[in-house]
C-alpha cells in the first residue's frame, strides 16, 4: 500500500508538471506578440548602438514586413508597400488555406531583422520561444504554412533594402566638415566624425525625393554682433544660463542620444539609450495599447510611423549636409565663452534643421490621424532607460515640446527646431494623404 501511495504521488507530480508546462506554452494574443516583437528589436537596436537614421531604416523594413503579412487577417486593409517607391509585389497567402497571421508576421519581421541588425543570436533566442509557443498550439500544417509565408514576405521586403543606397554607401570616407566660416566641423568635447553624411541620398519610402520639402536657408555667417547669425548663438548661450527646472527636465527627457559619452577625470564611459525614432515607436505602442487596437491596426500603426521616421530622416539629412551649418558650441566657444558646453551632448552632424523636430513632427501627424487630435497619454517610452515619464494631451504637443528640448539643451538654434518641425509635419501629411490605407 505504501508503494502504491508513492507511485500515485509521483504520477500526480508528473501530471501537475505537465499541466504547468502547458500553461507556460499558452498562446499569447496577436497584439501581445506584435508588441513584444517590436520591443525585442528595440533592445537590439540599443545594444548594437545604431545611429538614429539607421535605426529608422531597421524599424521601417521590419514593420512593413510585419504589416504586409498581418493585414491578410482583415481583408479591409490594403497593401502599403504597393504604394511605396521601389517595392516589388508581395507574396499572397494561398486561398482556402489556414494561416496564423501573427506567426507569419513574426517570421517576416525577424527574417528582415536578421539582415539589418548585428546581434542575431539575441533575436534567435527570443524567436525560439515565440515559435515554440505557436508550435505547441497549432497543427503542423498551419504552423509550417504560416512560417513559410512569413519568410517569403520578409525576403520580398529585403529585395528592396538591397537597392536603397544603404549597402552602396557603406565604407564611405570620413566626414570631418570644412574649416570655413559658418560651416560644421566636429564639436567639443569628443570631436566625432559626421554621422551618415550620405543619408540624404537614401531611397525614400513614400515621398518622391529627399529634396521635395525644401527649407529656407538659415541665417548666413556674419561677424556683425547685431546680425541674426550672432544673435541666435547668444540666445542659445543665454537660454542655457536661465533654463528653468522644467526646461531642464524637458531637455533631458527628449535627449534620446543612443551613444552618450561621459567623462570623469581621465575616465570615459558610454551610456546607451533609446534612439529618437525608438522613442516614437514607443509612443506608437502606448497609443495602440491604450485604445486596445487589434493586431492589424497595431501592425499598420508601427508601419506608418516607421515610414514617417525614415522619410523624415532622409529629407532632414539632405538639408543638413547641403547646408553643413555650424553648431552653437563651435561659435559660442570661439566668440562668447571658450569654456561653455551645452547641457546635452552635441550630436556629430550638421545643425540645420533639427532632426528630432523633423521626425517628431512627421510621427505626430501620422499618430494624430490614426488616434485623434486630443489623445491624452503618459509617455513611458524612456522610463526603463532614464527613469523619466511625462504626460501629454496630444501627439502634436509632444512633438512641439520635443523640438524646444533641443534649444533648451543648447544644441540647436530656434530657427532650426522650427524649420525641422515644419518639414516634419509636411512630410507626415504627405504620407498620410498619399496612402490608401483601407478598402
C-alpha positions as CSV (number, residue, x, y, z in Angstrom):
1,X,0.0,0.0,0.0
2,X,2.8,2.4,0.9
3,X,4.4,1.6,-2.5
4,X,1.1,2.4,-4.3
5,X,0.8,5.8,-2.5
6,X,4.3,6.7,-3.6
7,X,3.5,5.7,-7.1
8,X,0.3,7.7,-7.2
9,X,2.1,10.7,-5.7
10,X,4.8,10.5,-8.4
11,X,2.2,10.3,-11.1
12,X,0.4,13.3,-9.7
13,X,3.7,15.3,-9.7
14,X,4.3,14.4,-13.4
15,X,0.7,15.3,-14.3
16,X,0.9,18.6,-12.5
17,X,4.2,19.4,-14.1
18,X,2.8,18.6,-17.5
19,X,-0.1,20.9,-16.9
20,X,2.2,23.7,-15.7
21,X,4.3,23.3,-18.9
22,X,1.1,23.5,-20.9
23,X,0.1,26.7,-19.1
24,X,3.6,28.2,-19.9
25,X,3.1,27.5,-23.5
26,X,-0.3,29.2,-23.6
27,X,-0.7,31.2,-26.8
28,X,-0.3,34.9,-26.3
29,X,-2.7,37.3,-28.1
30,X,-1.7,38.5,-31.5
31,X,-1.4,42.0,-30.1
32,X,0.9,40.9,-27.4
33,X,3.1,39.1,-29.8
34,X,3.5,42.1,-32.2
35,X,4.3,44.5,-29.3
36,X,6.8,42.0,-27.9
37,X,8.5,41.6,-31.2
38,X,9.0,45.4,-31.6
39,X,10.3,45.7,-28.0
40,X,12.8,42.9,-28.6
41,X,14.0,44.7,-31.8
42,X,14.4,48.0,-29.9
43,X,16.6,46.3,-27.3
44,X,18.8,45.0,-30.1
45,X,19.0,48.4,-31.7
46,X,20.1,49.9,-28.4
47,X,22.6,47.2,-27.8
48,X,24.1,47.4,-31.3
49,X,24.3,51.3,-31.0
50,X,22.8,52.0,-34.4
51,X,22.7,55.7,-35.3
52,X,19.2,57.3,-35.4
53,X,18.9,57.3,-39.2
54,X,20.0,53.7,-39.5
55,X,17.6,52.7,-36.7
56,X,14.7,54.3,-38.6
57,X,15.6,52.1,-41.6
58,X,15.6,49.0,-39.4
59,X,12.1,49.9,-38.0
60,X,10.9,50.7,-41.5
61,X,11.7,47.4,-43.2
62,X,10.8,45.2,-40.3
63,X,7.5,46.9,-39.6
64,X,6.5,46.8,-43.3
65,X,7.2,43.1,-43.4
66,X,5.0,42.5,-40.4
67,X,2.1,44.6,-41.7
68,X,2.2,43.1,-45.2
69,X,1.8,39.7,-43.6
70,X,-0.6,40.6,-40.8
71,X,-3.0,42.6,-43.0
72,X,-4.4,39.4,-44.5
73,X,-6.2,38.7,-41.2
74,X,-8.6,41.5,-42.1
75,X,-9.4,41.9,-45.8
76,X,-10.4,45.6,-45.5
77,X,-6.7,46.6,-45.1
78,X,-4.8,47.4,-48.3
79,X,-1.1,46.8,-49.1
80,X,1.1,49.7,-48.1
81,X,4.3,48.7,-50.0
82,X,2.4,48.6,-53.3
83,X,2.0,52.3,-52.9
84,X,5.6,53.0,-51.9
85,X,8.7,53.5,-54.0
86,X,10.7,50.6,-55.4
87,X,8.9,47.6,-53.9
88,X,8.0,44.6,-55.9
89,X,4.7,42.8,-55.4
90,X,4.4,41.0,-52.1
91,X,3.6,37.2,-52.0
92,X,0.0,36.3,-51.3
93,X,-1.3,33.5,-49.0
94,X,-2.9,30.5,-50.7
95,X,-6.7,30.8,-51.0
96,X,-8.7,28.4,-48.9
97,X,-5.7,27.6,-46.7
98,X,-5.5,28.2,-42.9
99,X,-2.8,30.6,-41.6
100,X,-1.9,32.1,-38.3
101,X,-1.0,35.6,-39.5
102,X,0.6,36.7,-36.2
103,X,3.0,33.9,-36.5
104,X,3.6,34.7,-40.2
105,X,4.1,38.4,-39.3
106,X,6.6,37.4,-36.7
107,X,8.5,35.2,-39.1
108,X,8.5,38.0,-41.7
109,X,9.6,40.6,-39.1
110,X,12.6,38.6,-37.9
111,X,13.5,37.4,-41.4
112,X,14.2,41.1,-42.2
113,X,15.7,41.9,-38.8
114,X,18.4,39.2,-39.2
115,X,19.7,41.1,-42.3
116,X,19.6,44.6,-40.9
117,X,21.0,44.2,-37.3
118,X,24.1,42.6,-35.8
119,X,23.0,40.8,-32.7
120,X,21.2,38.0,-34.5
121,X,21.9,35.4,-31.7
122,X,19.9,37.6,-29.3
123,X,17.0,37.7,-31.7
124,X,17.1,33.9,-32.3
125,X,16.9,33.2,-28.6
126,X,13.7,35.3,-28.4
127,X,12.3,33.8,-31.6
128,X,12.9,30.2,-30.5
129,X,10.5,30.8,-27.5
130,X,7.9,32.5,-29.7
131,X,7.9,29.9,-32.4
132,X,7.8,27.1,-29.8
133,X,4.7,28.7,-28.3
134,X,3.0,28.6,-31.7
135,X,4.2,25.0,-32.4
136,X,2.6,23.9,-29.2
137,X,-0.8,25.4,-30.1
138,X,-1.1,25.0,-33.9
139,X,-1.5,21.9,-36.1
140,X,1.7,21.1,-38.0
141,X,0.4,22.2,-41.4
142,X,-0.9,25.6,-40.2
143,X,2.4,26.2,-38.4
144,X,4.6,25.3,-41.4
145,X,2.4,27.1,-43.9
146,X,2.4,30.3,-41.8
147,X,6.2,30.2,-41.3
148,X,6.8,29.7,-45.0
149,X,4.5,32.6,-45.9
150,X,6.2,34.9,-43.4
151,X,9.6,34.0,-44.7
152,X,8.5,34.8,-48.3
153,X,7.2,38.2,-47.4
154,X,10.3,39.0,-45.4
155,X,12.6,38.1,-48.3
156,X,10.4,40.2,-50.7
157,X,10.8,43.2,-48.4
158,X,14.6,42.6,-48.2
159,X,14.7,42.7,-52.0
160,X,14.0,46.4,-51.9
161,X,16.5,47.0,-49.0
162,X,19.3,45.7,-51.2
163,X,19.0,48.7,-53.5
164,X,18.0,51.6,-51.3
165,X,21.6,53.1,-51.4
166,X,22.4,51.9,-47.8
167,X,24.6,49.0,-48.8
168,X,26.0,51.1,-51.6
169,X,27.2,53.8,-49.2
170,X,28.9,51.6,-46.5
171,X,32.6,52.0,-46.3
172,X,32.3,55.7,-47.2
173,X,35.1,58.1,-46.3
174,X,35.1,60.0,-43.0
175,X,33.2,63.3,-43.0
176,X,35.1,66.0,-41.0
177,X,33.4,69.1,-42.3
178,X,35.4,72.1,-43.6
179,X,37.3,74.9,-42.0
180,X,35.1,77.6,-43.4
181,X,33.2,80.3,-41.6
182,X,29.7,79.2,-40.5
183,X,30.2,75.6,-41.6
184,X,30.0,72.5,-39.5
185,X,33.1,70.9,-38.0
186,X,33.5,68.2,-35.3
187,X,32.4,69.5,-31.9
188,X,33.7,69.5,-28.4
189,X,34.4,67.6,-26.3
190,X,34.8,64.4,-28.4
191,X,35.2,65.8,-32.0
192,X,33.5,62.8,-33.7
193,X,33.1,62.4,-37.4
194,X,29.9,63.5,-39.1
195,X,27.3,60.7,-39.0
196,X,25.7,59.3,-42.2
197,X,26.6,62.2,-44.5
198,X,25.1,60.2,-47.4
199,X,21.8,59.7,-45.7
200,X,20.1,62.3,-47.9
201,X,20.8,60.0,-50.9
202,X,18.8,57.1,-49.5
203,X,15.7,55.9,-51.5
204,X,12.7,57.3,-49.7
205,X,9.7,55.1,-48.9
206,X,6.8,57.5,-49.7
207,X,8.0,60.9,-50.7
208,X,9.2,61.3,-54.2
209,X,12.6,62.8,-53.4
210,X,14.7,63.9,-50.4
211,X,14.7,67.4,-51.7
212,X,10.9,67.7,-52.1
213,X,10.4,69.5,-48.8
214,X,12.9,72.4,-49.2
215,X,13.6,74.7,-46.4
216,X,14.8,78.4,-46.5
217,X,18.5,78.7,-45.6
218,X,19.5,79.5,-42.0
219,X,21.0,82.9,-41.1
220,X,24.2,83.4,-43.1
221,X,27.6,83.7,-41.4
222,X,28.4,87.2,-40.2
223,X,30.9,88.8,-37.9
224,X,28.5,91.6,-37.0
225,X,27.4,91.3,-33.4
226,X,24.0,92.7,-34.4
227,X,23.4,90.0,-37.1
228,X,20.8,87.2,-36.8
229,X,23.7,84.8,-37.0
230,X,25.4,86.1,-33.9
231,X,22.1,86.8,-32.0
232,X,21.0,83.2,-32.4
233,X,24.2,82.0,-30.7
234,X,23.8,84.5,-27.9
235,X,20.2,83.3,-27.5
236,X,21.3,79.7,-27.1
237,X,24.0,80.7,-24.6
238,X,21.7,82.9,-22.5
239,X,19.0,80.2,-22.5
240,X,21.5,77.7,-21.1
241,X,22.1,80.1,-18.2
242,X,18.4,80.6,-17.5
243,X,16.8,77.2,-18.0
244,X,14.0,76.6,-15.5
245,X,13.8,73.2,-13.7
246,X,11.0,72.3,-16.0
247,X,13.0,73.2,-19.1
248,X,16.0,71.1,-17.8
249,X,13.6,68.1,-17.4
250,X,12.2,68.6,-20.9
251,X,15.7,68.7,-22.4
252,X,16.8,65.5,-20.7
253,X,13.5,63.7,-21.3
254,X,13.8,64.1,-25.1
255,X,17.6,63.6,-25.3
256,X,17.3,60.1,-26.9
257,X,21.0,60.1,-27.7
258,X,21.8,56.4,-28.3
259,X,25.5,56.9,-27.6
260,X,26.3,59.4,-24.8
261,X,30.0,59.7,-24.0
262,X,30.5,60.8,-20.4
263,X,33.8,62.0,-18.9
264,X,35.0,61.7,-15.3
265,X,38.6,63.0,-15.0
266,X,40.6,60.8,-17.3
267,X,37.9,58.2,-17.4
268,X,35.5,57.9,-20.3
269,X,32.4,55.7,-20.5
270,X,29.3,55.4,-22.7
271,X,25.6,55.3,-21.8
272,X,23.3,53.5,-24.3
273,X,19.8,54.8,-24.7
274,X,16.8,54.6,-27.0
275,X,17.0,56.4,-30.3
276,X,14.7,59.4,-31.3
277,X,12.9,57.0,-33.6
278,X,12.7,54.4,-31.0
279,X,11.0,56.9,-28.7
280,X,8.2,57.5,-31.2
281,X,7.9,53.8,-31.8
282,X,7.4,53.5,-28.0
283,X,4.7,56.2,-28.2
284,X,3.0,54.2,-31.0
285,X,2.9,51.2,-28.7
286,X,1.4,53.3,-25.9
287,X,-1.4,54.6,-28.2
288,X,-2.2,51.1,-29.5
289,X,-2.4,49.6,-26.0
290,X,-4.5,52.4,-24.7
291,X,-7.0,52.1,-27.5
292,X,-6.9,48.3,-27.3
293,X,-6.1,48.2,-31.1
294,X,-6.3,44.9,-32.8
295,X,-3.3,43.2,-34.3
296,X,-3.8,44.6,-37.9
297,X,-4.2,48.1,-36.6
298,X,-1.1,47.7,-34.5
299,X,0.9,46.5,-37.4
300,X,-0.4,49.3,-39.5
301,X,0.5,51.9,-36.9
302,X,4.0,50.7,-36.5
303,X,4.5,50.6,-40.3
304,X,3.1,54.1,-40.9
305,X,5.1,55.7,-38.0
306,X,8.2,53.9,-39.3
307,X,7.7,55.3,-42.8
308,X,7.4,58.8,-41.4
309,X,10.5,58.4,-39.4
310,X,12.6,57.0,-42.3
311,X,11.5,59.6,-44.8
312,X,11.8,62.5,-42.4
313,X,15.4,61.5,-41.5
314,X,16.3,61.3,-45.2
315,X,14.7,64.7,-46.0
316,X,16.2,66.3,-42.9
317,X,19.7,64.8,-43.6
318,X,19.6,66.1,-47.2
319,X,19.3,69.6,-45.9
320,X,21.8,69.1,-43.1
321,X,24.6,68.1,-45.3
322,X,23.6,70.5,-48.1
323,X,23.9,73.5,-45.7
324,X,26.6,72.0,-43.4
325,X,25.5,74.5,-40.8
326,X,27.7,75.2,-37.7
327,X,26.7,74.0,-34.2
328,X,26.2,76.5,-31.4
329,X,29.0,75.1,-29.3
330,X,31.6,75.9,-32.0
331,X,30.5,79.6,-32.3
332,X,30.0,80.1,-28.6
333,X,33.4,78.7,-27.7
334,X,35.0,80.9,-30.3
335,X,33.1,84.1,-29.8
336,X,31.4,84.2,-26.4
337,X,32.7,81.7,-23.8
338,X,35.5,79.3,-24.6
339,X,34.6,77.0,-21.6
340,X,30.9,76.6,-22.3
341,X,29.4,73.3,-23.1
342,X,25.7,72.6,-23.8
343,X,23.5,70.7,-21.4
344,X,23.2,67.9,-23.9
345,X,26.0,66.2,-25.9
346,X,26.1,67.8,-29.3
347,X,25.3,65.1,-31.9
348,X,28.0,64.6,-34.5
349,X,26.4,66.1,-37.7
350,X,25.5,69.5,-39.0
351,X,22.9,71.6,-37.2
352,X,20.2,72.7,-39.6
353,X,17.4,71.6,-39.4
354,X,16.8,69.8,-36.1
355,X,16.4,66.0,-36.8
356,X,14.4,65.5,-33.6
357,X,12.0,68.2,-34.7
358,X,11.7,66.7,-38.1
359,X,10.9,63.1,-37.2
360,X,8.7,64.1,-34.2
361,X,6.6,66.3,-36.4
362,X,6.2,63.6,-39.0
363,X,5.4,60.9,-36.5
364,X,3.0,63.1,-34.5
365,X,1.0,63.8,-37.7
366,X,0.6,60.2,-38.5
367,X,-0.4,59.2,-35.0
368,X,-2.9,62.1,-34.8
369,X,-4.6,60.8,-38.0
370,X,-4.6,57.3,-36.5
371,X,-5.7,58.0,-33.0
372,X,-7.2,61.5,-32.9
373,X,-6.3,65.2,-32.2
374,X,-6.7,65.2,-28.4
375,X,-5.1,61.9,-27.5
376,X,-4.0,62.1,-23.9
377,X,-1.3,59.7,-22.7
378,X,1.6,59.1,-20.3
379,X,4.8,58.7,-22.2
380,X,6.7,55.9,-20.5
381,X,8.8,55.1,-23.6
382,X,12.0,56.1,-21.8
383,X,11.1,55.0,-18.3
384,X,13.3,51.9,-18.2
385,X,16.3,53.8,-19.7
386,X,16.3,57.1,-17.9
387,X,13.7,56.7,-15.2
388,X,11.5,59.6,-16.6
389,X,7.9,59.8,-17.9
390,X,5.8,62.7,-19.0
391,X,2.1,63.3,-19.7
392,X,0.9,64.8,-22.9
393,X,-2.5,66.0,-24.2
394,X,-1.7,65.2,-27.8
395,X,0.9,63.9,-30.1
396,X,1.5,67.3,-31.7
397,X,2.0,68.9,-28.3
398,X,4.6,66.2,-27.5
399,X,6.3,66.9,-30.9
400,X,6.4,70.7,-30.1
401,X,8.0,70.0,-26.7
402,X,10.5,67.7,-28.3
403,X,11.5,70.5,-30.7
404,X,12.1,73.0,-28.0
405,X,14.0,70.5,-25.9
406,X,16.9,70.8,-28.4
407,X,17.0,74.5,-27.9
408,X,16.9,74.1,-24.1
409,X,19.7,71.5,-24.4
410,X,21.9,74.0,-26.1
411,X,22.5,72.0,-29.3
412,X,20.1,73.8,-31.7
413,X,19.0,77.3,-32.7
414,X,15.4,78.3,-32.6
415,X,15.3,78.7,-36.3
416,X,16.4,75.1,-36.8
417,X,13.9,73.5,-34.4
418,X,11.1,75.5,-36.1
419,X,12.3,74.5,-39.6
420,X,12.6,70.8,-38.7
421,X,9.1,70.9,-37.2
422,X,7.7,72.4,-40.3
423,X,9.4,70.0,-42.6
424,X,8.4,67.0,-40.5
425,X,4.7,68.0,-40.4
426,X,4.7,68.5,-44.1
427,X,6.2,65.0,-44.6
428,X,3.7,63.4,-42.3
429,X,0.7,65.0,-44.1
430,X,2.1,64.0,-47.4
431,X,2.5,60.4,-46.4
432,X,-1.0,60.2,-44.9
433,X,-2.6,61.8,-47.9
434,X,-0.7,59.6,-50.4
435,X,-1.5,56.2,-48.9
436,X,-4.8,54.5,-49.4
437,X,-5.0,52.5,-46.2
438,X,-8.3,50.7,-46.3
439,X,-10.8,49.5,-48.8
